[in-house]
Amino acid sequence: PEVEKTPETGLISKVRRTAVDFAEWWDALVEPERTGRAQDALESRWFRIMSALVIVVNAIVVTWLTDWSLEHSGRNMPPGFELVDLAFLLFYAMEIILKFYVHQGYFFANENAAWNLF
């Protein structure tokens, strides 16, 4: 037997339609071309290489610090490590601020949106 389908009405229908409209609007967003010094710096080969190098060095430092912590359980980490951690934090914060400055609201809707949200 066929099940009779009734048209959706009420709150659920409105919420579903709103969600679909939002998704269509979001997919249609196109970031305008960016120009200027900040954009040039962000897209430069030098900045990309430096960012990759900072990530690799940070991974090495975290690995070494984890190993050191396991071998020296209960002891405070050497004072220089806090400065190194702060340097990494400042670099990553500067990178995020620069990207948000360049892309503005499109930071969350451009081709890198998934990474940016992550």
Backbone bond lengths (Angstrom), bond angles and torsions (degrees), N, CA, C in turn:
res aa  C-N    CA-C-N  psi(-1)  N-CA   C-N-CA  omega(-1)  CA-C   N-CA-C  phi
1 P - - - 1.447 - - 1.516 110.59 -
2 E 1.293 115.06 142.75 1.467 120.23 178.88 1.514 110.04 -80.04
3 V 1.321 113.41 139.59 1.456 118.99 176.80 1.512 107.25 -92.05
4 E 1.279 115.27 128.05 1.462 119.77 -178.84 1.525 109.13 -75.94
5 K 1.321 116.47 126.04 1.460 121.35 179.45 1.520 108.39 -93.29
6 T 1.298 114.37 130.52 1.461 119.01 177.88 1.506 108.39 -104.39
7 P 1.300 117.13 145.38 1.462 119.12 178.53 1.523 109.95 -64.96
8 E 1.333 114.43 142.14 1.464 118.98 179.94 1.524 109.47 -70.08
9 T 1.282 114.47 137.96 1.455 119.96 177.65 1.510 108.66 -136.73
10 G 1.294 114.70 164.60 1.446 119.25 172.67 1.511 114.09 87.17
11 L 1.301 114.43 -159.98 1.461 123.57 -172.92 1.526 112.74 -63.02
12 I 1.331 117.27 -43.39 1.472 120.40 -177.96 1.526 110.37 -60.70
13 S 1.303 116.88 -42.34 1.458 120.78 178.99 1.524 111.15 -62.83
14 K 1.312 116.77 -42.98 1.469 120.53 -179.57 1.525 110.90 -65.57
15 V 1.315 116.59 -41.72 1.474 120.43 179.57 1.518 109.85 -65.05
16 R 1.322 117.23 -44.50 1.467 120.97 179.35 1.526 110.73 -61.21
17 R 1.329 117.31 -45.35 1.473 121.52 179.90 1.525 110.80 -63.43
18 T 1.331 116.70 -41.17 1.465 120.75 178.09 1.523 110.57 -63.30
19 A 1.328 117.53 -42.72 1.461 121.47 179.17 1.527 111.24 -63.70
20 V 1.320 116.64 -41.95 1.465 120.57 178.65 1.527 110.23 -65.77
21 D 1.319 116.97 -44.43 1.470 120.42 178.02 1.526 111.00 -59.89
22 F 1.329 116.58 -42.61 1.469 120.44 179.39 1.525 110.31 -64.04
23 A 1.325 117.26 -44.73 1.470 120.84 -179.61 1.527 110.93 -61.97
24 E 1.323 117.03 -40.58 1.464 119.95 177.84 1.524 111.10 -66.04
25 W 1.320 116.78 -41.62 1.467 120.71 177.46 1.527 110.25 -62.74
26 W 1.329 116.88 -44.67 1.469 122.08 -178.96 1.523 111.00 -61.26
27 D 1.341 116.08 -44.18 1.464 120.46 179.69 1.520 112.23 -65.94
28 A 1.322 117.28 -26.79 1.470 120.99 -177.94 1.533 112.69 -83.61
29 L 1.336 117.45 -9.56 1.466 119.45 -179.77 1.525 110.78 -64.59
30 V 1.305 116.14 133.70 1.460 121.99 177.20 1.527 106.81 -129.72
31 E 1.322 115.19 122.37 1.458 119.42 -179.58 1.524 110.22 -71.23
32 P 1.330 116.99 130.85 1.470 118.90 176.41 1.533 110.49 -65.57
33 E 1.302 116.12 156.06 1.463 119.88 178.36 1.523 109.05 -64.47
34 R 1.297 115.65 133.92 1.465 121.23 -177.78 1.524 109.72 -98.84
35 T 1.318 115.96 143.18 1.464 121.79 176.98 1.517 108.16 -137.07
36 G 1.320 115.46 169.00 1.453 120.99 177.02 1.511 112.03 115.57
37 R 1.314 114.47 172.94 1.470 120.29 -176.82 1.519 112.71 -63.58
38 A 1.333 116.29 -42.71 1.470 119.25 -178.96 1.531 110.27 -62.12
39 Q 1.316 117.61 -43.82 1.463 121.64 177.70 1.525 110.57 -63.04
40 D 1.325 116.66 -44.31 1.466 120.16 178.98 1.526 111.08 -60.48
41 A 1.329 116.95 -42.79 1.463 120.77 179.34 1.526 110.52 -65.12
42 L 1.319 116.14 -44.28 1.465 121.20 -177.95 1.520 112.27 -63.61
43 E 1.313 117.46 -36.29 1.461 121.67 -177.65 1.526 113.40 -94.20
44 S 1.317 117.34 1.43 1.461 119.68 -177.34 1.529 111.47 -71.45
45 R 1.305 114.39 151.46 1.470 119.79 177.73 1.519 110.50 -61.97
46 W 1.321 115.94 -39.21 1.457 121.40 -179.84 1.534 110.74 -58.60
47 F 1.330 117.48 -45.66 1.461 121.15 -178.65 1.524 111.03 -66.34
48 R 1.323 116.89 -40.15 1.467 119.95 179.34 1.530 111.33 -65.37
49 I 1.326 116.42 -41.86 1.470 119.92 178.26 1.522 110.01 -65.27
50 M 1.338 116.20 -44.18 1.461 120.06 179.55 1.532 110.53 -61.84
51 S 1.333 117.87 -41.91 1.467 120.87 179.42 1.526 111.04 -62.71
52 A 1.319 116.42 -44.35 1.461 120.43 178.33 1.527 110.81 -62.80
53 L 1.322 116.54 -41.58 1.464 120.79 179.13 1.526 111.36 -64.52
54 V 1.319 117.13 -41.35 1.469 120.45 178.40 1.529 110.12 -62.79
55 I 1.328 117.69 -41.19 1.465 120.64 179.06 1.525 110.83 -62.74
56 V 1.327 117.00 -44.56 1.474 121.02 -179.64 1.524 110.43 -64.94
57 V 1.329 117.02 -46.66 1.469 120.28 179.87 1.524 110.18 -63.68
58 N 1.311 117.95 -39.75 1.462 121.14 177.82 1.523 110.69 -61.37
59 A 1.331 116.97 -43.17 1.466 120.35 178.17 1.525 111.21 -61.75
60 I 1.330 116.86 -40.48 1.468 120.63 178.24 1.524 110.70 -65.05
61 V 1.321 116.73 -44.55 1.468 120.87 -179.83 1.526 110.91 -63.63
62 V 1.325 117.28 -43.44 1.472 120.26 179.25 1.526 110.19 -63.07
63 T 1.326 117.47 -42.09 1.466 121.17 178.38 1.519 110.44 -62.75
64 W 1.324 117.15 -46.64 1.459 121.09 -179.34 1.528 111.00 -64.78
65 L 1.334 116.73 -41.71 1.461 120.51 179.98 1.527 111.05 -66.18
66 T 1.322 117.34 -37.74 1.467 120.55 177.12 1.518 110.07 -63.79
67 D 1.317 117.21 -43.92 1.464 121.62 177.34 1.528 110.45 -61.68
68 W 1.331 116.33 -44.74 1.468 120.64 179.53 1.530 110.58 -61.21
69 S 1.326 116.45 -42.66 1.468 120.83 -179.18 1.525 111.45 -63.40
70 L 1.325 117.37 -37.86 1.461 120.55 178.35 1.526 111.56 -67.68
71 E 1.318 116.59 -36.35 1.462 120.56 -179.80 1.527 112.84 -77.87
72 H 1.311 117.47 -24.53 1.465 122.29 -176.77 1.522 110.39 -121.50
73 S 1.313 115.59 52.19 1.460 121.69 -176.34 1.531 111.25 -55.99
74 G 1.316 115.19 133.51 1.457 120.42 177.57 1.520 114.90 88.99
75 R 1.317 117.68 -10.69 1.470 120.39 -179.96 1.523 109.67 -97.06
76 N 1.318 114.95 151.24 1.465 120.21 175.55 1.522 109.38 -72.34
77 M 1.318 115.57 149.22 1.454 118.16 178.26 1.527 109.49 -71.28
78 P 1.317 117.10 152.56 1.466 120.26 179.83 1.527 110.80 -55.95
79 P 1.346 117.80 147.27 1.460 121.21 -174.38 1.530 114.14 -60.38
80 G 1.287 119.68 -30.07 1.453 122.20 -179.71 1.524 113.20 -64.64
81 F 1.322 117.07 -27.45 1.455 120.59 -178.79 1.523 112.21 -65.44
82 E 1.319 116.52 -35.22 1.465 119.29 178.87 1.530 110.33 -64.13
83 L 1.329 116.32 -38.11 1.468 119.80 177.27 1.528 111.44 -67.23
84 V 1.323 116.16 -39.60 1.465 120.20 178.54 1.529 109.53 -64.70
85 D 1.336 117.18 -44.39 1.469 120.38 177.15 1.521 111.14 -60.07
86 L 1.320 116.86 -41.51 1.460 121.16 178.85 1.532 110.73 -63.81
87 A 1.323 117.00 -39.73 1.467 120.63 178.59 1.537 110.91 -61.96
88 F 1.334 116.59 -43.93 1.468 119.72 177.29 1.525 110.64 -62.72
89 L 1.320 116.82 -44.64 1.464 120.79 179.31 1.529 111.08 -59.49
90 L 1.324 116.98 -44.67 1.463 120.45 -179.77 1.529 111.58 -64.59
91 F 1.321 117.01 -39.62 1.463 119.46 177.60 1.521 111.20 -62.51
92 Y 1.340 116.57 -48.26 1.466 119.95 -179.14 1.527 111.07 -64.25
93 A 1.327 117.56 -38.93 1.468 120.71 178.02 1.532 110.40 -64.31
94 M 1.340 116.58 -42.89 1.459 120.45 178.55 1.527 110.91 -62.69
95 E 1.316 116.99 -40.10 1.464 120.90 179.34 1.533 110.75 -63.77
96 I 1.313 117.01 -45.66 1.471 120.90 -179.96 1.528 110.50 -64.68
97 I 1.322 117.13 -43.37 1.470 120.77 179.56 1.524 110.05 -62.86
98 L 1.330 117.39 -43.38 1.458 121.18 179.08 1.531 110.81 -62.78
99 K 1.326 117.28 -44.03 1.461 120.38 178.78 1.525 111.36 -64.09
100 F 1.322 116.58 -41.84 1.463 119.28 179.38 1.528 110.65 -66.92
101 Y 1.326 117.17 -36.51 1.459 121.29 177.76 1.531 110.98 -63.60
102 V 1.326 116.04 -42.86 1.468 120.61 -178.04 1.530 111.28 -72.12
103 H 1.323 117.14 -47.83 1.462 120.95 -172.65 1.528 113.75 -90.28
104 Q 1.321 116.73 -16.72 1.464 122.90 -178.60 1.526 109.89 51.92
105 G 1.312 118.24 -133.89 1.464 120.89 -177.57 1.517 113.63 -65.12
106 Y 1.324 116.92 -22.05 1.463 120.22 178.72 1.530 111.93 -71.92
107 F 1.309 116.61 -7.02 1.467 121.56 175.30 1.529 109.68 -53.16
108 F 1.348 116.10 -34.15 1.453 121.61 -177.98 1.527 113.35 -96.50
109 A 1.331 117.30 0.90 1.464 119.62 -176.11 1.523 113.13 -133.73
110 N 1.321 118.82 7.50 1.466 119.53 -179.19 1.527 110.68 -90.14
111 E 1.322 117.11 -171.03 1.462 120.76 -175.61 1.529 112.87 -65.25
112 N 1.342 117.15 -19.18 1.453 121.40 178.66 1.522 112.25 -102.80
113 A 1.314 117.76 19.03 1.459 121.65 -174.11 1.530 112.26 -58.29
114 A 1.314 117.40 -40.69 1.465 119.78 -179.26 1.524 110.66 -62.01
115 W 1.333 117.32 -44.49 1.462 120.67 177.94 1.526 110.14 -66.56
116 N 1.321 116.79 -41.16 1.452 119.94 -179.06 1.527 112.01 -63.76
117 L 1.316 116.64 -39.64 1.462 119.60 176.41 1.515 111.79 -69.04
118 F 1.331 116.01 -34.48 1.463 120.22 178.10 1.514 109.82 -63.22
